[in-house]
Amino acid sequence: MTVDKGIIKINHLFGKQIKMSEINQIEKYAGKYIIKTDKKKLSIDTHIIEEKSLLALNEVFKNLNVERI
């Protein structure tokens, strides 16, 4: 997964990407982040992210002004 230039992208064969400016809801449930826009949904498994990278991701999400569940 990468966060660069306002885009969150999952790096695998059929990776999805979401513009951070389009995110309107972040849900944290059972070790996953579920990121939602009006048209897309992206699930991020936090168990497979290194701790340092997870802390950085949490900071990115903390700075977004979106609904959290």
Secondary structure, 3 states (H helix, E strand, C coil): CEEECCEEECCCCCCCEEEHHHCCEEEEECCEEEEECCCCEEEEEHHHCCHHHHHHHHHHHHCCCCEEC
